[in-house]
């Protein structure tokens, strides 16, 4: 989809359970597309404030993303979200079940045609409810694309040399690595790994990066 100003990456800590590997996978693709992400931490009414604060610190303070805690069910954070949406073309992304369709209805109550997916009691994973891409004009200005939920994204157009560039918290340290082609894996004098050990880069993000790196290298061998 062309001419997108921002990607609203909807994420939850519960119902469905937090999947940080999937979140980082989505963020890599958003970074590759050159679109600025805004992480919407939905369903904050179901979790403790301390858990919300920990997530904001992780992905906001340490990684450097914009993070907005919201509750589509209770309307919390939606006024601020509307300010982010005004005058922009935004696209929704996120795992099925995180509340994308319900969020659209909370923002635009007249859109009763947008279906809200229930969580499967057996798997606790969301059922797909949005079947096509639809461009929705917003009352406060701007356009919102509610795209189909997805479960997996492959790194088809990403190689091992570009993957590291899509982890934005690496940028301030990469130039200090001994080797310009450092992949931040086992190379000596790696400034990124030093930052991980110092707590400046989340260990979970570096771990997911290494998993993606293995995946990219395996794909290229085929």
Protein Blocks (a to p, Z undefined) as FASTA:
>chain_A
ZZifbdcddddfbhpaddfklmmmmmmmmmmnopacddddehklmpcfklmmmmmmmmmm
mnopacddddfknopoklmmmmmmgopacddeddehilmmmmmmmmmmmlmmbccddddf
klopacdfbfbdcddddfkgpadddddddfbdcdfkbcfklmmmmmmklmmmmmmpmblk
lghlmgghifklmmmmnopacfklmmmmmmmmmmmmmmmmZZ
